[in-house]
Amino acid sequence: MKKNIQIWFPLYVGLTGITACILMLWITPYGAGASPDSTVYIGAAKSLLSGKGYSLNGNPITQYPPLYPLFLAATSPFVKNLVQAARILNALLFGINAGLIAWEVYWSAGRNFLITTLAVFFFLSSASLLVLHAMAWSEPLFVTFLLTCIILLSLYVNRPRLSMLIAACLSLGLALVTRYIGAAFLPAVLIIVFVSEGSHKIGRRLLNTLISLVLTCAPLAILLARNLLVAGSATSRSFTAHPVPVLKYAIQIISTGINFIAPLSLSTGASSAIFGLMAVLFIALVVVLFKRQQVDWRSMGVVMPLTCLLFSACYLVFLYLSISFVDASTPVDARLLAPILIILIGGVISAIWTAAKTLKKPILWWGFLFIAAISISIKTPEAIRTGASIQKTGLGYTTLQWQNSESIAFVKSVPEDVKIYSNGPDVISFLTDRQSVTIPRKTDATTLENNTHYNEEIMAMCQDILEKKAILVYFNSINWRWYLPTQEELESSCDLPVLRSFGDGKLYGTPFK
């Protein structure tokens, strides 16, 4: 019977992936959604296809790793444009990630189809994960490599084989050149490899750990060397201290995590209390398991959840350091936490299953199933509404609102020799293929330092506009760039003539021929 189940499982995974892929294709008829990051990825893919290398507007890109744009460029020959290429690619990745979650849970939770299906439904019923895969973002590809690494690494610990270790490290290496934050998982991999070699001599353990380090970092080292060579900067980032209060950081994580489990309107105190209770119960469960002598620490049911937990802890620490010393504008939201939220789906489910089996407490498992069922029932309506909304109007810069924008239509008629200033230069470039310049920043979003040249830059922009060399396009809907001046602040800085007013924005300047 068990052999028959193993034979049918690849078919189950395949059908799961195909279903998820078709679902994402149905949700995104207008193409993948686009955001500021998306415009860079798509622009970079265009540059690669045109033979200009990994660049944007003639400038080499270092802030964003190249693997996702490379995949976009590779997908583009099969579709009419890169927005549709991103749609196809991310739909495939949605299916692959659903299949990988199924594979992860199946091998770590008793090869049970019911438990596996529960994990898949939890993944598919998350509105934030639908949005993540509907956008032209690098996270879906990053998650694919991450899940692959976790599965292979767990298999290696379960039954050590050098080929499995090499494959796991290379998977994480590819994740690093998809998103730099993949470096957060490197300590976890090294710890797992070193500890798992406990039966060998210290020299052997150190050698395998060193091999893991080299294999994982090799792709990133090549990329950083290229960046330094062509741009003189490894990642276009600088270190500046702007520490985030730990309590504030923790509350943001708790709020996002609770919303992922059950998207309900709860107060900060209620969310913290629920999350704290769950954390205490889970930690208590782990402690009890550690005290049990009969636990097989190399079994998939133990290795997989411990790997997921260690990966998550390293990610959260690294993220805190990144926000505090590199990029203060990084939001602690569902997109940023998606990688650990996804890997914890399998990690938590397999941990509860293992605990219930080890402790011989089936009520623990059935209680968890009941809570999980409630969570899925709460999440599903929001996921359906989100998917239907995307299917109807699009997402981000590919929505019908932007496609039918009067301001964008007017920008297309602006002569090439007229400079364009805007609070949305990325959307102008994305929808019109016209280069534009961002209006002066009041504050540097990454360092939180004030722009000491702000007044000079504002005056220079106003002079360009008054001398009929440029126009200013201010979009009403782009109100989340807090580091830019508001429309009222711009109007009070200099007396700019209004060229045209539309429902979605206002244009300043003088008529042109």
matplotlib code that plots the C-alpha trace (Angstrom):
import matplotlib.pyplot as plt

x = [0.0, 2.8, 4.6, 1.5, 1.2, 4.8, 4.1, 1.1, 2.8, 4.7, 1.4, -0.2, 2.6, 2.3, -1.5, -1.0, 1.5, -0.5, -3.6, -1.8, -0.2, -3.6, -5.1, -2.3, -2.7, -6.5, -5.9, -3.5, -5.0, -3.4, 0.0, 2.1, 1.5, 4.3, 5.8, 9.0, 11.1, 9.3, 10.2, 13.9, 13.6, 11.7, 14.0, 17.0, 15.5, 15.0, 18.6, 19.8, 17.7, 19.0, 22.6, 23.4, 24.2, 22.7, 22.0, 19.1, 19.1, 22.8, 23.9, 25.1, 22.7, 24.3, 21.5, 19.4, 20.8, 20.4, 18.9, 15.2, 15.8, 17.8, 14.8, 12.5, 14.7, 14.8, 10.9, 10.3, 10.7, 7.6, 5.3, 4.6, 6.1, 8.0, 4.9, 3.3, 6.7, 6.6, 3.1, 4.0, 7.2, 5.5, 2.6, 5.1, 6.8, 3.5, 2.9, 6.5, 6.3, 3.0, 4.6, 7.7, 5.5, 3.7, 7.0, 8.4, 5.4, 4.9, 8.4, 8.5, 5.0, 4.5, 3.8, 0.3, -1.9, -4.3, -1.5, 0.1, -3.2, -3.7, -0.3, -1.1, -4.5, -2.9, -0.5, -3.1, -5.6, -3.2, -4.1, -0.6, 1.0, -1.3, -0.3, 3.4, 3.2, 1.0, 3.6, 6.8, 8.9, 11.9, 10.5, 8.7, 12.0, 13.9, 11.4, 11.8, 15.5, 15.0, 12.5, 14.7, 17.7, 15.8, 14.5, 17.9, 19.7, 17.2, 17.6, 21.4, 21.1, 18.7, 21.0, 24.4, 25.5, 27.9, 25.9, 22.9, 25.0, 26.4, 22.9, 21.6, 24.4, 24.1, 20.4, 21.1, 23.9, 21.3, 19.0, 21.7, 22.0, 18.2, 17.9, 20.8, 18.9, 19.5, 22.8, 20.7, 20.4, 24.2, 24.9, 22.0, 23.4, 26.9, 25.6, 23.4, 26.3, 28.7, 26.4, 25.1, 28.6, 28.8, 29.9, 33.0, 36.3, 36.5, 38.7, 36.0, 33.3, 35.3, 36.1, 32.4, 31.4, 34.1, 32.9, 29.4, 30.6, 32.5, 29.8, 27.1, 29.1, 30.7, 27.8, 27.5, 31.3, 31.3, 28.4, 30.0, 33.3, 31.5, 29.7, 32.9, 34.5, 31.8, 30.3, 32.8, 30.3, 29.3, 25.6, 25.1, 24.5, 26.3, 26.4, 24.7, 23.4, 19.6, 18.7, 15.1, 13.5, 13.4, 9.9, 8.6, 10.3, 8.8, 5.3, 5.6, 6.5, 3.8, 1.1, 2.2, 2.4, -1.1, -2.6, -1.0, -2.7, -6.0, -6.6, -8.8, -8.8, -7.2, -5.6, -1.8, -2.3, -4.6, -2.2, 0.8, -1.1, -2.2, 1.3, 3.0, 0.7, 1.4, 5.2, 5.2, 3.2, 5.5, 8.7, 7.3, 6.6, 10.2, 11.6, 9.6, 10.8, 14.4, 14.0, 12.7, 15.4, 13.6, 13.5, 15.4, 17.1, 18.0, 14.5, 12.8, 10.0, 12.6, 15.2, 12.8, 11.1, 14.3, 15.9, 12.9, 13.1, 16.8, 16.4, 13.6, 15.6, 18.6, 16.5, 14.8, 18.1, 19.7, 16.6, 16.8, 20.5, 19.8, 17.0, 19.1, 22.4, 21.7, 18.2, 15.9, 13.1, 12.6, 9.0, 8.4, 5.4, 4.0, 6.2, 9.4, 8.4, 6.9, 10.0, 9.9, 6.1, 6.2, 8.9, 7.2, 4.0, 5.8, 8.0, 5.2, 2.9, 5.6, 6.7, 3.2, 2.8, 6.1, 5.4, 2.0, 3.4, 6.4, 4.4, 1.6, -0.9, -3.3, -5.4, -2.5, -2.6, -6.4, -6.5, -4.0, -6.0, -9.1, -7.2, -5.7, -9.1, -10.5, -7.5, -8.0, -11.8, -11.0, -8.2, -10.0, -12.7, -10.0, -7.9, -10.9, -11.7, -8.1, -7.8, -11.1, -10.0, -6.7, -8.4, -10.9, -8.7, -5.0, -2.4, 0.1, 1.2, -0.6, -4.1, -6.7, -6.4, -2.9, -3.4, -6.2, -4.4, -5.0, -1.7, 0.2, -1.5, -0.5, 3.1, 3.3, 2.7, 5.5, 8.4, 11.6, 13.6, 11.4, 12.7, 10.1, 10.2, 7.8, 7.0, 6.6, 9.5, 9.3, 5.7, 6.4, 9.3, 7.3, 4.2, 5.8, 9.4, 10.3, 13.1, 12.2, 13.8, 12.5, 11.6, 14.1, 14.0, 13.6, 15.1, 17.2, 14.9, 17.6, 19.6, 16.9, 19.3, 18.0, 18.9, 21.1, 20.8, 17.0, 16.3, 19.0, 17.6, 14.0, 15.1, 16.9, 13.9, 11.6, 13.9, 13.9, 10.1, 9.8, 12.3, 10.2, 12.9, 10.9, 7.5, 6.5, 4.0, 2.6, 0.5, -2.2, -2.1, 1.6, 1.3, 3.4, 6.7, 7.0, 10.5, 9.3, 7.7, 3.9, 2.0, 1.3, 5.0, 6.0, 3.5, 4.6, 8.3, 7.9, 5.0, 4.6, 2.0, -0.5, -0.3, -3.1, -5.2, -6.5, -8.4, -5.2, -2.7, -1.6, 1.0, 3.0, 4.8, 4.0, 2.4, 4.8, 4.4]
y = [0.0, 2.4, 1.6, 2.5, 5.8, 6.6, 5.8, 8.1, 11.0, 12.5, 12.6, 14.3, 16.9, 17.4, 18.0, 20.4, 22.4, 22.5, 23.6, 26.4, 27.5, 27.6, 29.5, 32.2, 32.5, 33.1, 35.7, 37.7, 38.3, 41.8, 40.4, 40.4, 43.3, 45.9, 48.1, 50.2, 47.1, 45.4, 48.3, 47.6, 43.9, 44.3, 47.1, 45.0, 42.1, 44.4, 45.5, 41.9, 41.1, 44.1, 43.1, 46.0, 43.8, 44.0, 47.7, 50.2, 53.4, 52.7, 52.3, 49.0, 47.6, 46.5, 47.1, 44.2, 40.7, 39.5, 36.0, 37.0, 39.4, 36.6, 34.2, 36.9, 37.4, 33.6, 33.4, 36.4, 34.5, 32.5, 35.5, 38.9, 41.1, 41.1, 41.8, 38.7, 36.9, 37.7, 36.5, 33.1, 32.8, 33.6, 31.3, 28.5, 29.4, 29.5, 25.9, 24.8, 26.4, 24.7, 21.4, 21.9, 22.6, 19.4, 17.5, 19.1, 18.2, 14.7, 13.5, 15.1, 14.3, 10.6, 10.6, 11.5, 12.9, 14.6, 16.5, 17.4, 18.7, 20.8, 22.5, 23.1, 24.6, 26.9, 28.1, 28.6, 30.4, 33.2, 36.5, 37.9, 34.9, 35.3, 38.9, 38.0, 35.6, 37.9, 40.7, 40.9, 40.4, 38.2, 36.6, 33.7, 32.5, 33.2, 31.0, 28.2, 28.0, 28.4, 25.5, 23.4, 24.1, 23.2, 19.9, 18.9, 19.9, 18.0, 14.9, 15.3, 15.3, 12.3, 10.3, 12.1, 12.1, 14.7, 15.1, 16.2, 18.7, 20.1, 20.5, 22.2, 24.7, 25.5, 26.1, 28.6, 30.1, 30.8, 32.3, 34.7, 36.0, 36.3, 38.4, 39.5, 38.9, 35.2, 35.7, 35.5, 31.8, 31.1, 30.8, 28.3, 26.1, 26.1, 25.3, 22.5, 21.0, 21.2, 19.8, 17.0, 15.7, 15.1, 11.5, 12.5, 14.0, 17.8, 18.0, 16.2, 18.5, 21.6, 20.5, 19.8, 23.2, 24.9, 23.2, 24.4, 27.9, 28.0, 26.4, 28.7, 31.9, 31.3, 32.7, 35.8, 36.3, 36.4, 38.8, 41.2, 41.1, 42.1, 44.9, 46.3, 46.0, 47.8, 50.2, 50.5, 49.4, 45.9, 46.5, 50.3, 50.3, 52.1, 51.4, 54.0, 53.5, 54.0, 51.3, 50.2, 49.7, 46.0, 46.2, 48.0, 45.5, 42.6, 44.1, 44.5, 40.9, 39.7, 41.8, 40.4, 36.9, 37.0, 38.5, 35.7, 33.1, 34.8, 38.2, 39.8, 43.3, 42.9, 45.4, 45.3, 44.0, 41.2, 40.2, 40.2, 38.1, 35.5, 35.3, 35.1, 32.2, 30.4, 30.9, 29.8, 26.6, 25.8, 26.4, 24.2, 21.5, 21.7, 21.5, 18.5, 16.8, 17.6, 15.8, 12.6, 10.1, 8.1, 11.0, 10.2, 13.5, 12.5, 11.7, 14.0, 14.8, 16.3, 17.7, 19.5, 21.7, 22.4, 23.5, 25.7, 27.3, 27.9, 29.5, 31.7, 32.9, 33.8, 35.6, 37.8, 38.7, 39.5, 41.6, 43.6, 44.4, 45.3, 47.8, 49.2, 49.7, 49.5, 50.4, 52.1, 52.2, 48.5, 47.7, 44.7, 43.6, 40.4, 40.7, 40.9, 38.1, 35.9, 33.6, 32.6, 32.5, 30.0, 27.8, 27.8, 26.3, 23.0, 23.5, 24.0, 21.3, 18.7, 19.8, 19.3, 16.0, 14.7, 16.0, 14.3, 11.1, 11.2, 12.2, 9.8, 12.6, 12.4, 15.1, 17.5, 16.7, 16.8, 20.1, 21.6, 20.3, 22.1, 25.4, 25.1, 24.4, 27.5, 29.6, 28.4, 29.1, 32.7, 33.2, 31.8, 34.5, 37.2, 35.2, 34.8, 38.6, 39.5, 37.1, 38.3, 41.9, 41.3, 39.3, 42.2, 45.2, 44.1, 44.9, 47.7, 49.6, 47.2, 48.0, 49.4, 52.7, 53.2, 51.8, 54.4, 57.2, 60.6, 61.9, 59.1, 59.6, 63.3, 62.4, 60.3, 63.5, 65.5, 66.2, 64.3, 67.4, 68.4, 67.1, 65.4, 65.7, 63.5, 61.8, 58.6, 58.4, 54.6, 54.4, 56.9, 54.8, 51.6, 52.8, 55.2, 54.2, 57.8, 58.6, 61.1, 62.5, 62.2, 65.4, 66.4, 64.2, 65.8, 62.8, 59.9, 56.9, 54.4, 56.4, 58.8, 61.7, 65.0, 66.2, 69.2, 70.3, 70.1, 73.8, 74.2, 71.2, 72.5, 75.9, 74.3, 72.2, 75.2, 77.2, 74.4, 74.4, 78.2, 78.4, 75.9, 73.3, 70.8, 69.9, 68.4, 65.5, 64.9, 61.7, 61.8, 58.1, 58.0, 59.3, 56.6, 58.1, 60.0, 61.2, 63.3, 66.8, 66.9, 68.7, 71.6, 71.9, 72.0, 74.7, 76.8, 76.5, 78.3, 79.7, 77.0, 77.4, 74.6, 73.1, 70.5, 69.0, 65.4, 63.2, 61.2, 64.0, 67.5, 68.8, 72.0, 73.9, 76.0, 74.9, 73.3, 72.9]
z = [0.0, 1.0, -2.3, -4.3, -2.5, -3.4, -7.0, -7.1, -5.3, -8.3, -10.2, -7.2, -7.1, -10.9, -10.7, -7.8, -9.7, -12.9, -11.0, -9.2, -12.5, -14.3, -11.4, -11.6, -15.4, -15.0, -12.3, -14.5, -17.9, -18.2, -17.5, -14.3, -12.0, -11.9, -9.2, -9.0, -8.6, -11.5, -13.8, -13.0, -13.6, -16.9, -18.0, -17.3, -19.2, -22.2, -22.0, -21.9, -25.0, -26.9, -26.2, -23.9, -20.9, -17.4, -17.3, -17.2, -19.3, -20.1, -16.5, -15.0, -12.4, -9.1, -6.5, -8.0, -8.6, -12.2, -12.1, -12.3, -15.2, -16.9, -16.5, -17.9, -20.9, -21.4, -21.2, -23.6, -26.9, -26.2, -25.6, -27.1, -24.4, -21.1, -19.0, -20.4, -20.0, -16.3, -16.1, -17.6, -15.6, -12.3, -13.0, -13.5, -10.3, -8.4, -9.6, -8.8, -5.3, -4.5, -5.6, -3.5, -0.4, -1.1, -1.5, 1.7, 3.8, 2.3, 3.1, 6.6, 7.8, 7.4, 3.6, 4.3, 1.5, 3.9, 5.6, 2.3, 0.9, 4.0, 3.4, -0.2, 0.6, 3.2, 0.6, -2.1, 0.3, 1.2, -0.6, 0.1, -1.7, -4.7, -5.0, -4.6, -7.5, -9.6, -9.5, -11.7, -8.6, -7.9, -4.7, -6.4, -8.0, -4.7, -2.9, -5.4, -4.8, -1.1, -0.8, -3.0, -0.7, 2.4, 1.0, -0.3, 2.9, 5.0, 2.8, 3.2, 7.0, 6.9, 4.6, 4.0, 0.4, -1.0, -4.2, -2.1, -0.2, -3.4, -4.9, -1.7, -1.6, -5.3, -4.8, -2.1, -4.2, -7.0, -4.4, -3.5, -7.0, -7.1, -4.0, -1.9, 1.3, 0.6, 2.4, 5.6, 5.2, 4.8, 8.6, 8.9, 6.2, 7.7, 11.2, 9.9, 7.9, 10.8, 13.4, 11.1, 10.7, 14.5, 14.1, 12.0, 13.1, 13.4, 10.3, 8.1, 9.6, 8.9, 5.3, 4.5, 6.0, 4.0, 0.8, 1.6, 2.1, -1.2, -3.3, -1.8, -2.2, -5.6, -7.7, -5.4, -5.4, -9.2, -9.3, -6.8, -8.6, -11.8, -10.0, -8.7, -12.1, -14.1, -11.5, -8.7, -6.1, -5.0, -4.3, -4.5, -0.7, 2.1, 5.8, 8.0, 11.5, 11.9, 14.5, 14.5, 18.0, 18.6, 20.0, 16.9, 14.7, 16.7, 16.5, 12.8, 12.4, 14.7, 12.9, 9.5, 10.8, 12.4, 9.3, 7.2, 9.5, 9.9, 8.1, 10.7, 12.1, 15.5, 17.9, 18.3, 21.8, 20.7, 17.9, 20.2, 22.8, 20.2, 18.6, 22.1, 23.2, 19.9, 20.3, 23.9, 23.1, 20.1, 22.1, 24.9, 22.4, 21.1, 24.6, 25.4, 22.2, 23.1, 26.4, 24.7, 24.2, 21.5, 19.0, 15.8, 15.1, 11.6, 10.5, 8.0, 10.5, 12.9, 10.5, 8.2, 10.9, 12.7, 9.4, 8.6, 12.1, 11.9, 8.5, 9.7, 12.8, 10.7, 8.2, 10.9, 12.5, 9.2, 8.2, 11.4, 10.8, 7.1, 8.1, 10.9, 9.0, 5.3, 4.0, 6.5, 3.9, 3.9, 5.0, 7.3, 5.3, 3.8, 0.7, 2.7, 5.2, 2.5, 2.2, 5.9, 5.9, 3.1, 4.5, 7.9, 6.3, 5.9, 9.0, 11.4, 10.0, 10.0, 13.5, 15.0, 13.3, 14.6, 18.1, 18.2, 17.0, 19.4, 22.4, 21.4, 21.7, 18.7, 20.2, 19.6, 15.9, 15.6, 17.5, 15.1, 12.1, 13.6, 14.0, 10.5, 9.0, 10.7, 9.4, 5.8, 6.0, 7.2, 4.6, 1.5, 1.1, 1.1, -1.4, -3.7, -3.5, -4.2, -7.1, -8.6, -8.3, -10.0, -12.7, -13.3, -13.2, -13.1, -10.5, -10.0, -13.1, -15.4, -14.0, -16.3, -14.3, -15.4, -18.9, -19.4, -17.6, -19.1, -17.7, -19.3, -22.6, -22.5, -21.6, -24.8, -26.8, -25.1, -27.5, -27.0, -26.3, -23.3, -20.0, -17.7, -13.9, -12.0, -8.7, -10.8, -13.2, -13.1, -14.2, -17.0, -18.2, -17.9, -19.8, -22.3, -22.8, -22.0, -19.6, -16.9, -13.7, -10.2, -8.4, -5.7, -2.6, 0.8, 2.6, 1.6, 2.1, 2.7, 5.3, 6.6, 6.2, 5.0, 1.5, 2.2, -1.5, -1.6, -2.0, -4.7, -6.6, -6.4, -7.7, -10.6, -11.5, -11.3, -13.5, -16.1, -16.2, -16.3, -19.1, -21.1, -21.0, -18.9, -17.5, -14.2, -14.0, -10.6, -10.1, -7.5, -6.8, -6.0, -2.4, -0.7, -1.5, 1.8, 1.0, -1.9, -1.5, -1.6, -4.4, -2.0, -1.1, -4.7, -5.6, -2.6, -3.6, -6.9, -9.0, -11.6, -14.3, -14.6, -18.1, -17.8, -15.0, -15.2, -12.8, -12.0, -12.0, -12.7, -15.2, -14.7, -17.5, -20.6, -23.8, -26.4, -30.1]

ax = plt.figure().add_subplot(projection="3d")
ax.plot(x, y, z, "-o")
ax.set_aspect("equal")
plt.show()
